[in-house]
Amino acid sequence: MAENPAPLPQPPTPEPTRSTVRSLLRLRAYAYPIRWYLAGAVLAALLASGAVLVTPLVLGRIVDGPIAHRDTGALWPLVGLLLVLGLAEAGLFGLRRILVARPLARVEAAMRGDLYAKLQRLPVAFHDRWASGQLLSRATSDMYTLRLFLAFGFIFLIVNSLTFLVGSVVMLVLDWRLGLIALAPSVPLMLFCTRFESKYSLAARTAQDQNGDLATVLEESVLGIRILKSFGRHRTMARQFAERAERLRGTELHKTRLLADLWAVIVLLPELALGSALAVGAVLVAHDQLSTGALVAFLSTALALRWPVESMGWLLAYSNEAGTATDRLFEVLDAPEPPLTHGTAGPATGDGIRLRDVRFRYPDAPDGTPDLLRGIDLHIRRGETMALVGATGSGKTTLTALLPRLYEPTAGSITLDGRDTAALEPAELRSLVAVAFEDPILFSATVRENVLMGAPEATDAALEKALAVAQADFVTDLPDGVDTEVGEQGLSLSGGQRQRLALARAVVGGPPFLVLDDPLSALDVRTEALVEAALREVLADSTALVVAHRPSTVLLADRVAVLADGRILDVGTHPELLARCPEYRALMSGALEGSVA
């Protein structure tokens, strides 16, 4: 039996009551700069539809005129007019495409750019709650859906509605009796479309969310392919992918059934009305109450309205998909951002790093659970290196993430040289604080680009020095040296090589504050010793907080802080803590035993 797929992180559940029109109106800000192109496209499509509606009137004139009177001389001008109308229709519809193609590509790029920029500004806590595939699907398939809606759906909703209204007036003018018969299905069609919209909107949203889930599983399978193959779990992941794909398939089939029901009604009722109008019209012509030309014009007009009527099913479906895509886009764009500043940072005082009564809990932590960090008070003096040690799960990594404001403290304050981090602009704060995490992330770029991400303006000499500090001499053996592409997430390199490049990225700019989260864990003993020796020079010019698990890393620090149960248990030098802190002795003895083993 197939295993149930593991639940994925999900965005907030949308409101159950929504309006497609209200959702689509939120696109006004993006459509406004190209409003004249859209207006021109609507006008071109309206004129093309006008040519379609004039054609039946010309046909009626031909039947009642040249054909009825056998006047071939009067026939050719009318035939020429039909040709002109056909060419005008084709040209105007082509002009509509030309008018909107390039501007709408810019709109799509603008929406995608805003979404990407928003994702960069949102806190890490937001990304913790959202599956990556949900965000990817919003940036790709949803953007495509919105562009197509503005290019086709929006324009033809206006054009086809006006065409139907004008055509209805023409039919009523030609013969009000036949017009009423032909228009009789309008009311039941509107009621059925309203019912369809509510059901289809829900199905469209479900399909888009399921598509995001599927993208997440696919992304995880590709990025984790080594683990899947190593543990022989590729079949398990394949079952999960297949089950989610089957769910999406079922939802898409449900959408197809809803659309098929709508099309059946939209096609059947007008056809019945048209057949009835034809029968009644034939009787009226037989009793000389209607001319043959007028009947031909009426029927031709009714046939010309088939596309505007039948297209309403597709337009309603696409409008609902665009509406839900808009909702999904603005779920991200409306997400609250952390305030950029709180008051004034003030001048630097050379006070180093201070944490005062800092508390933290994750936003999605269950009610009633204690804070992860509770009343942290810590002072790292200017130019000092402090090691942070603690048991697994004690909150060390979370504490280091608070300094560059990857997370916002729930309470308390953090200052850098007397300047409150909450009052610093993010760009300034992150130019002051450099970080290197235990799990190094590299990008699909060159070694140079990955390292200089820590200081884009750094010189080649600074790059070479940073690589030397990190003992990243392996770079010289790469095919193109520092200009070698390292591949997605740097998977072409070993774990130790990736960790050394991440360390080089942290120190390349000579930052005044360094946060190192066990940056040497993947290194062998010899390389670790070399890196530590080089790091001592860098740390001498910085104020640093180093998460340490090994005694050798602890010895890089001037003092050590012990974190336990969400609090700073003790602070002192390595010998002092060995002498007076049992918890510290236990941590160090465990580390020594692990290194010996």
Wavefront OBJ file of the C-alpha trace (Angstrom):
o trace
v 0.000 0.000 0.000
v 1.324 3.475 -0.869
v 2.448 5.631 1.985
v 0.534 8.814 2.695
v 2.506 11.867 1.545
v 4.029 13.882 4.356
v 2.282 17.197 4.896
v 4.032 20.191 3.396
v 4.393 23.653 4.955
v 1.381 25.605 3.768
v 0.537 29.290 3.356
v -2.348 30.765 5.349
v -5.780 29.468 4.319
v -7.597 32.029 2.110
v -10.927 33.501 3.102
v -13.827 31.231 2.106
v -15.842 34.154 0.729
v -14.250 36.060 -2.094
v -15.149 37.981 -5.223
v -13.379 37.303 -8.494
v -14.019 40.866 -9.636
v -12.667 42.326 -6.407
v -9.594 40.129 -6.705
v -8.931 41.110 -10.316
v -9.331 44.801 -9.545
v -6.148 44.541 -7.482
v -4.247 44.289 -10.774
v -5.095 47.920 -11.550
v -1.746 49.187 -10.302
v 0.084 46.955 -12.792
v -2.334 47.576 -15.690
v -2.448 51.363 -15.244
v 0.913 52.142 -16.954
v -0.247 50.298 -20.102
v -3.864 51.491 -19.951
v -3.704 53.140 -23.372
v -2.364 49.978 -24.984
v -5.187 47.997 -23.380
v -7.719 50.622 -24.466
v -6.348 50.469 -28.001
v -6.578 46.675 -27.994
v -10.178 46.816 -26.733
v -11.061 49.398 -29.403
v -9.437 47.311 -32.154
v -11.321 44.198 -31.018
v -14.598 46.167 -30.791
v -14.176 47.477 -34.333
v -13.406 43.949 -35.526
v -16.576 42.690 -33.803
v -18.476 45.597 -35.343
v -17.355 44.396 -38.760
v -18.704 40.962 -37.876
v -22.115 42.441 -36.948
v -22.309 44.597 -40.074
v -21.734 41.573 -42.296
v -25.242 40.072 -41.684
v -26.848 43.394 -42.557
v -24.954 43.458 -45.857
v -26.050 39.870 -46.538
v -29.680 40.850 -45.901
v -29.280 43.764 -48.279
v -27.874 41.433 -50.951
v -30.813 39.005 -50.573
v -33.530 41.666 -50.639
v -31.758 43.759 -53.287
v -29.598 42.355 -56.099
v -30.716 38.724 -55.633
v -34.440 39.495 -55.349
v -34.284 41.874 -58.340
v -31.649 39.909 -60.287
v -29.491 43.029 -60.460
v -25.908 41.796 -60.847
v -24.649 45.342 -61.285
v -25.678 46.213 -57.727
v -24.262 42.918 -56.368
v -20.542 43.582 -56.882
v -20.229 46.700 -54.685
v -21.880 44.812 -51.822
v -19.588 41.808 -52.367
v -16.633 44.210 -52.303
v -17.928 45.637 -49.022
v -18.043 42.111 -47.566
v -14.424 41.603 -48.607
v -13.381 44.892 -47.000
v -15.217 43.940 -43.792
v -13.425 40.564 -43.699
v -10.006 42.139 -44.238
v -10.744 44.796 -41.600
v -11.747 42.122 -39.089
v -8.528 40.154 -39.653
v -6.328 43.253 -39.542
v -7.939 44.649 -36.405
v -7.613 41.383 -34.494
v -3.957 41.238 -35.537
v -3.488 44.837 -34.377
v -4.954 43.888 -30.980
v -2.235 41.274 -30.472
v 0.519 43.670 -31.515
v -0.705 46.368 -29.141
v -0.602 44.220 -26.004
v 2.198 41.703 -26.582
v 5.221 43.763 -25.523
v 3.507 45.901 -22.811
v 2.055 42.824 -21.104
v 5.453 41.151 -21.105
v 6.660 44.195 -19.126
v 3.701 43.868 -16.740
v 4.501 40.200 -16.129
v 8.146 41.082 -15.504
v 7.094 43.849 -13.083
v 4.809 41.518 -11.105
v 7.472 38.831 -10.950
v 10.068 41.418 -9.911
v 7.845 42.748 -7.127
v 7.181 39.218 -5.907
v 10.881 38.381 -5.851
v 11.774 41.629 -4.078
v 9.057 40.998 -1.504
v 10.364 37.494 -0.845
v 13.804 38.968 -0.196
v 12.393 41.476 2.307
v 10.186 39.051 4.203
v 11.632 37.569 7.394
v 12.986 34.050 7.615
v 9.964 33.146 9.757
v 7.753 33.677 6.687
v 9.829 31.271 4.612
v 9.721 28.729 7.422
v 5.927 28.557 7.043
v 5.764 28.332 3.253
v 6.704 25.397 1.044
v 9.180 26.469 -1.631
v 7.037 24.989 -4.415
v 4.130 27.247 -3.414
v 6.335 30.287 -3.902
v 7.825 28.955 -7.144
v 4.390 28.289 -8.650
v 3.322 31.851 -7.802
v 6.393 33.256 -9.552
v 5.966 31.117 -12.675
v 2.605 29.589 -13.603
v 0.502 32.202 -11.776
v 2.325 35.060 -13.515
v 1.698 33.393 -16.879
v -1.993 33.007 -16.043
v -2.302 36.701 -15.180
v -0.542 37.834 -18.344
v -2.814 35.717 -20.539
v -5.869 37.016 -18.709
v -4.895 40.621 -19.393
v -4.057 39.770 -23.011
v -7.221 37.780 -23.808
v -9.663 37.302 -20.956
v -9.908 40.945 -19.859
v -10.206 42.288 -23.395
v -12.754 39.758 -24.608
v -14.876 40.003 -21.482
v -15.436 43.629 -22.467
v -15.610 43.100 -26.221
v -17.852 40.020 -26.208
v -20.230 41.538 -23.662
v -20.621 44.713 -25.741
v -20.870 42.661 -28.938
v -23.682 40.612 -27.406
v -25.541 43.740 -26.293
v -25.213 45.426 -29.706
v -26.127 42.209 -31.528
v -29.178 41.790 -29.297
v -30.335 45.303 -30.199
v -29.798 44.563 -33.910
v -31.876 41.371 -33.649
v -34.680 43.192 -31.842
v -34.634 45.925 -34.474
v -34.737 43.399 -37.319
v -37.723 41.637 -35.702
v -38.637 41.990 -32.048
v -40.562 38.709 -31.990
v -37.625 36.634 -33.204
v -35.323 38.673 -30.984
v -37.247 37.779 -27.850
v -37.174 34.104 -28.797
v -33.411 34.193 -29.412
v -32.712 36.033 -26.164
v -34.979 33.886 -23.987
v -32.062 31.717 -22.664
v -30.208 34.775 -21.305
v -31.720 34.676 -17.800
v -31.195 30.939 -17.111
v -27.680 31.223 -18.556
v -26.792 34.031 -16.143
v -28.090 32.025 -13.182
v -26.159 28.941 -14.270
v -22.956 30.989 -14.799
v -23.226 32.428 -11.288
v -23.461 28.934 -9.829
v -20.595 27.773 -12.017
v -18.341 30.635 -10.896
v -18.533 29.767 -7.200
v -17.691 26.101 -7.799
v -15.015 26.693 -10.420
v -13.257 29.337 -8.327
v -12.790 26.851 -5.473
v -11.586 24.136 -7.859
v -9.140 26.538 -9.549
v -7.639 27.587 -6.213
v -7.319 23.959 -5.115
v -5.543 23.047 -8.363
v -3.107 25.939 -8.079
v -2.227 25.025 -4.482
v -1.823 21.364 -5.430
v 0.437 22.404 -8.275
v 2.581 24.232 -5.711
v 2.733 21.098 -3.545
v 3.785 19.060 -6.567
v 6.526 21.568 -7.384
v 7.790 21.299 -3.795
v 8.065 17.505 -3.967
v 9.813 17.739 -7.333
v 12.278 20.329 -6.043
v 13.048 18.302 -2.915
v 13.523 15.156 -5.001
v 16.006 16.853 -7.321
v 17.970 18.610 -4.567
v 17.975 15.509 -2.371
v 18.707 12.992 -5.121
v 21.912 11.810 -3.407
v 20.078 11.010 -0.183
v 17.219 9.290 -2.004
v 19.590 7.097 -3.966
v 21.862 6.423 -0.986
v 18.995 5.147 1.159
v 17.051 3.582 -1.689
v 14.051 5.843 -1.029
v 13.486 6.973 -4.599
v 10.450 4.696 -4.914
v 8.907 6.192 -1.766
v 9.374 9.707 -3.133
v 8.063 8.548 -6.507
v 4.888 7.307 -4.776
v 4.485 10.630 -3.010
v 4.946 12.455 -6.300
v 2.474 10.147 -8.037
v -0.135 10.582 -5.296
v 0.091 14.362 -5.391
v 0.040 14.288 -9.187
v -3.083 12.096 -9.007
v -4.745 14.583 -6.659
v -3.958 17.397 -9.081
v -5.231 15.282 -11.963
v -8.493 14.664 -10.093
v -8.951 18.369 -9.443
v -8.219 19.230 -13.073
v -10.768 16.624 -14.203
v -13.289 18.141 -11.785
v -12.614 21.540 -13.376
v -13.075 19.983 -16.815
v -16.413 18.463 -15.802
v -17.630 21.801 -14.462
v -16.558 23.528 -17.661
v -18.113 20.778 -19.799
v -21.450 21.194 -17.984
v -21.306 24.941 -18.570
v -20.446 24.532 -22.244
v -23.273 22.034 -22.704
v -25.789 24.522 -21.297
v -24.275 27.507 -23.108
v -24.382 25.693 -26.459
v -27.684 23.819 -26.030
v -30.007 26.623 -24.907
v -28.994 29.155 -27.625
v -29.207 26.425 -30.283
v -32.748 25.551 -29.180
v -33.670 29.229 -29.206
v -32.111 29.704 -32.638
v -33.994 26.704 -34.049
v -37.244 28.050 -32.630
v -36.513 31.500 -34.097
v -35.797 29.915 -37.485
v -39.099 28.026 -37.445
v -41.081 31.100 -36.441
v -39.170 33.228 -38.970
v -39.993 30.794 -41.778
v -43.691 31.062 -40.890
v -43.479 34.866 -40.860
v -41.772 34.903 -44.269
v -44.405 32.507 -45.636
v -47.160 34.924 -44.503
v -45.301 37.955 -45.890
v -44.828 39.379 -42.382
v -41.008 39.310 -42.766
v -38.752 39.623 -45.803
v -36.355 36.854 -46.723
v -33.423 39.270 -46.470
v -34.455 40.324 -42.958
v -34.636 36.658 -41.901
v -31.179 35.997 -43.407
v -29.789 39.072 -41.627
v -31.394 37.996 -38.343
v -30.090 34.445 -38.540
v -26.630 35.641 -39.608
v -26.555 38.037 -36.665
v -27.630 35.266 -34.302
v -24.896 33.008 -35.693
v -22.352 35.819 -35.333
v -23.273 35.989 -31.637
v -22.527 32.304 -31.079
v -18.846 32.960 -30.364
v -19.466 35.783 -27.849
v -22.009 33.579 -26.049
v -20.087 30.306 -26.157
v -16.806 31.987 -25.216
v -18.335 33.122 -21.933
v -17.669 29.663 -20.509
v -13.973 29.875 -21.279
v -13.808 33.519 -20.206
v -15.546 32.819 -16.889
v -13.231 29.876 -16.216
v -10.111 31.846 -17.086
v -11.268 34.860 -15.084
v -11.700 32.673 -12.026
v -8.246 31.142 -12.490
v -6.800 34.636 -12.892
v -8.701 35.760 -9.794
v -7.277 32.957 -7.671
v -3.811 33.582 -9.152
v -4.202 37.227 -8.107
v -5.192 36.134 -4.596
v -2.132 33.888 -4.410
v 0.144 36.707 -5.606
v -1.184 39.207 -3.089
v -1.060 36.669 -0.251
v 2.689 37.145 -0.552
v 2.712 40.844 -1.428
v 0.398 41.612 1.516
v 2.459 39.619 4.010
v 3.613 41.933 6.806
v 7.256 42.914 6.721
v 9.295 43.625 9.823
v 9.552 47.368 10.425
v 12.724 48.710 8.900
v 13.631 50.834 11.891
v 12.422 51.586 15.410
v 13.536 55.057 16.405
v 17.123 56.237 16.023
v 20.163 53.979 16.129
v 22.362 56.652 17.637
v 26.155 57.039 17.376
v 28.531 54.134 17.813
v 30.016 53.882 21.308
v 32.467 50.999 20.936
v 30.434 48.911 23.371
v 30.587 45.683 21.354
v 27.529 43.417 21.265
v 24.909 43.627 24.022
v 21.771 41.537 24.405
v 19.400 42.796 27.096
v 16.537 40.595 28.307
v 16.146 39.091 24.813
v 13.253 36.690 24.402
v 12.211 34.778 21.316
v 9.532 32.344 20.211
v 8.697 31.266 16.700
v 5.517 32.880 15.334
v 3.874 29.523 14.667
v 4.802 27.995 18.036
v 1.772 26.354 19.725
v 0.048 28.411 22.391
v 1.217 27.632 25.888
v 4.704 26.521 24.895
v 7.558 28.410 26.573
v 9.758 30.860 24.686
v 12.792 29.294 23.058
v 15.005 32.066 24.441
v 14.060 33.545 27.810
v 15.715 36.658 29.154
v 19.097 36.468 27.427
v 21.576 38.967 28.869
v 24.988 38.905 27.238
v 27.819 41.369 26.634
v 30.558 40.708 24.093
v 33.177 43.432 24.490
v 34.544 45.334 21.527
v 37.242 43.233 19.811
v 36.360 40.166 21.882
v 35.558 36.704 20.557
v 32.942 34.840 22.547
v 32.155 31.173 22.060
v 28.548 30.063 22.543
v 28.117 26.461 23.688
v 25.066 24.470 24.635
v 23.287 21.185 24.138
v 21.515 20.396 20.882
v 18.249 22.309 20.701
v 19.250 24.891 23.289
v 18.741 27.754 20.821
v 22.315 28.579 19.769
v 21.577 28.907 16.053
v 18.398 30.885 16.765
v 20.356 33.298 18.959
v 22.946 33.892 16.231
v 20.147 34.547 13.709
v 18.855 37.414 15.876
v 22.011 39.523 15.445
v 21.583 40.149 11.674
v 17.761 40.275 12.233
v 17.020 37.138 10.272
v 14.462 36.771 13.052
v 13.051 39.576 15.169
v 13.332 39.222 18.966
v 9.990 38.785 20.680
v 11.190 41.150 23.420
v 14.356 42.824 24.600
v 17.038 44.661 22.645
v 20.290 43.944 20.798
v 22.888 46.672 20.299
v 26.067 46.787 18.229
v 28.522 49.329 19.626
v 25.596 50.964 21.400
v 23.379 51.137 18.277
v 20.073 49.283 18.481
v 19.826 46.757 15.640
v 16.076 47.425 15.448
v 16.852 51.045 14.508
v 19.409 50.214 11.806
v 18.457 49.955 8.165
v 18.763 46.294 7.098
v 21.365 47.142 4.456
v 23.533 48.947 7.016
v 23.059 46.223 9.626
v 24.101 43.469 7.244
v 27.135 45.462 6.136
v 28.221 45.461 9.781
v 27.438 41.816 10.584
v 28.774 38.920 8.509
v 27.583 35.361 9.078
v 28.761 31.859 8.267
v 26.403 29.000 9.024
v 27.132 25.364 9.752
v 25.149 24.329 6.677
v 26.839 26.360 3.918
v 24.719 27.488 0.972
v 26.400 28.294 -2.326
v 24.712 29.508 -5.482
v 24.935 28.538 -9.147
v 27.734 31.009 -9.783
v 31.516 31.208 -9.815
v 33.713 30.893 -6.738
v 34.468 34.608 -7.044
v 30.774 35.579 -7.154
v 29.922 33.337 -4.204
v 32.691 34.703 -1.995
v 32.249 38.357 -3.002
v 28.565 38.113 -2.099
v 29.875 38.984 1.379
v 31.443 42.229 0.070
v 30.666 43.038 -3.596
v 33.182 45.910 -3.683
v 36.080 43.869 -2.287
v 39.323 43.823 -4.277
v 41.068 40.792 -5.734
v 43.605 41.082 -2.917
v 40.806 40.879 -0.317
v 39.396 37.866 -2.164
v 42.749 36.083 -2.098
v 43.219 36.890 1.593
v 39.748 35.558 2.480
v 40.433 32.333 0.580
v 43.756 32.023 2.371
v 42.123 32.504 5.798
v 39.605 29.786 4.950
v 42.400 27.516 3.655
v 40.534 27.316 0.340
v 43.678 26.598 -1.673
v 41.731 23.911 -3.543
v 40.330 26.741 -5.678
v 43.607 26.945 -7.625
v 43.081 23.361 -8.781
v 39.632 24.053 -10.212
v 39.428 24.286 -14.031
v 39.029 28.083 -14.114
v 40.263 28.946 -10.647
v 38.076 31.515 -8.887
v 36.012 31.850 -12.075
v 34.889 28.210 -11.957
v 31.120 27.622 -11.759
v 30.389 25.585 -8.627
v 26.964 24.335 -9.766
v 23.634 24.365 -7.982
v 24.136 24.705 -4.203
v 27.833 24.003 -4.778
v 27.173 20.254 -4.936
v 30.186 19.798 -7.223
v 32.317 20.529 -4.134
v 32.776 18.547 -0.953
v 31.108 19.591 2.297
v 34.388 20.877 3.703
v 35.113 22.869 0.543
v 31.666 24.466 0.623
v 32.132 25.331 4.299
v 35.495 26.969 3.625
v 34.043 29.110 0.814
v 31.188 30.139 3.120
v 33.747 31.148 5.749
v 35.695 33.128 3.130
v 32.445 34.883 2.192
v 31.959 35.928 5.816
v 35.451 37.399 6.319
v 36.165 38.880 2.867
v 34.822 42.325 3.746
v 36.604 42.595 7.087
v 33.293 43.112 8.953
v 33.358 44.695 12.413
v 31.024 41.958 13.728
v 31.245 38.266 12.901
v 28.705 35.543 13.652
v 30.051 32.047 13.018
v 27.727 29.094 13.582
v 30.116 26.142 13.971
v 31.776 26.979 10.622
v 34.467 24.284 10.856
v 32.343 21.210 11.553
v 32.979 19.593 8.153
v 36.761 20.048 8.179
v 39.368 17.438 8.950
v 41.590 17.962 11.993
v 44.592 19.264 10.038
v 42.594 21.722 7.926
v 40.646 22.821 10.985
v 43.888 23.661 12.792
v 45.141 25.681 9.815
v 41.840 27.581 9.506
v 41.791 28.305 13.245
v 45.301 29.687 13.109
v 44.370 32.014 10.236
v 41.080 32.923 11.888
v 42.835 34.234 14.977
v 44.179 37.152 12.933
v 40.712 37.949 11.542
v 39.016 37.644 14.918
v 41.561 40.028 16.433
v 40.030 42.842 14.353
v 36.370 41.870 14.876
v 33.814 41.431 17.610
v 32.675 37.852 17.153
v 30.140 35.345 18.417
v 31.153 31.785 17.527
v 28.898 28.773 18.075
v 31.249 26.000 19.116
v 30.896 22.259 19.556
v 34.561 21.331 19.681
v 37.107 22.304 22.347
v 39.481 23.459 19.586
v 36.885 25.997 18.400
v 36.207 27.103 21.973
v 39.904 27.879 22.403
v 39.600 30.520 19.648
v 37.464 32.579 22.031
v 38.427 34.993 24.776
v 35.390 33.964 26.822
v 32.659 31.349 26.652
v 28.894 31.643 27.240
v 26.924 28.539 28.216
v 23.347 28.437 26.919
v 20.913 26.095 28.670
v 17.120 25.988 28.851
v 16.791 29.235 26.900
v 19.035 31.223 29.253
v 22.701 32.136 29.597
v 23.778 29.832 32.408
v 27.325 31.128 32.879
v 30.010 33.228 31.185
v 33.746 32.952 31.699
v 37.025 31.761 30.280
v 37.496 28.145 29.313
v 39.492 27.277 32.493
v 37.056 29.172 34.720
v 34.034 27.327 33.352
v 35.772 23.968 33.566
v 36.362 24.696 37.226
v 32.935 25.966 38.259
v 30.287 24.929 35.658
v 29.241 21.235 35.633
v 27.141 21.696 32.512
v 30.134 23.099 30.640
v 32.374 20.255 31.794
v 29.762 17.781 30.584
v 29.577 19.481 27.177
v 33.340 19.578 26.767
v 33.863 16.002 27.968
v 31.211 14.828 25.507
v 32.926 16.741 22.730
v 36.290 15.252 23.620
v 34.865 11.732 23.690
v 33.254 12.355 20.305
v 36.522 13.616 18.814
v 38.412 10.620 20.204
v 35.819 8.249 18.852
l 1 2 3 4 5 6 7 8 9 10 11 12 13 14 15 16 17 18 19 20 21 22 23 24 25 26 27 28 29 30 31 32 33 34 35 36 37 38 39 40 41 42 43 44 45 46 47 48 49 50 51 52 53 54 55 56 57 58 59 60 61 62 63 64 65 66 67 68 69 70 71 72 73 74 75 76 77 78 79 80 81 82 83 84 85 86 87 88 89 90 91 92 93 94 95 96 97 98 99 100 101 102 103 104 105 106 107 108 109 110 111 112 113 114 115 116 117 118 119 120 121 122 123 124 125 126 127 128 129 130 131 132 133 134 135 136 137 138 139 140 141 142 143 144 145 146 147 148 149 150 151 152 153 154 155 156 157 158 159 160 161 162 163 164 165 166 167 168 169 170 171 172 173 174 175 176 177 178 179 180 181 182 183 184 185 186 187 188 189 190 191 192 193 194 195 196 197 198 199 200 201 202 203 204 205 206 207 208 209 210 211 212 213 214 215 216 217 218 219 220 221 222 223 224 225 226 227 228 229 230 231 232 233 234 235 236 237 238 239 240 241 242 243 244 245 246 247 248 249 250 251 252 253 254 255 256 257 258 259 260 261 262 263 264 265 266 267 268 269 270 271 272 273 274 275 276 277 278 279 280 281 282 283 284 285 286 287 288 289 290 291 292 293 294 295 296 297 298 299 300 301 302 303 304 305 306 307 308 309 310 311 312 313 314 315 316 317 318 319 320 321 322 323 324 325 326 327 328 329 330 331 332 333 334 335 336 337 338 339 340 341 342 343 344 345 346 347 348 349 350 351 352 353 354 355 356 357 358 359 360 361 362 363 364 365 366 367 368 369 370 371 372 373 374 375 376 377 378 379 380 381 382 383 384 385 386 387 388 389 390 391 392 393 394 395 396 397 398 399 400 401 402 403 404 405 406 407 408 409 410 411 412 413 414 415 416 417 418 419 420 421 422 423 424 425 426 427 428 429 430 431 432 433 434 435 436 437 438 439 440 441 442 443 444 445 446 447 448 449 450 451 452 453 454 455 456 457 458 459 460 461 462 463 464 465 466 467 468 469 470 471 472 473 474 475 476 477 478 479 480 481 482 483 484 485 486 487 488 489 490 491 492 493 494 495 496 497 498 499 500 501 502 503 504 505 506 507 508 509 510 511 512 513 514 515 516 517 518 519 520 521 522 523 524 525 526 527 528 529 530 531 532 533 534 535 536 537 538 539 540 541 542 543 544 545 546 547 548 549 550 551 552 553 554 555 556 557 558 559 560 561 562 563 564 565 566 567 568 569 570 571 572 573 574 575 576 577 578 579 580 581 582 583 584 585 586 587 588 589 590 591 592 593 594 595 596 597
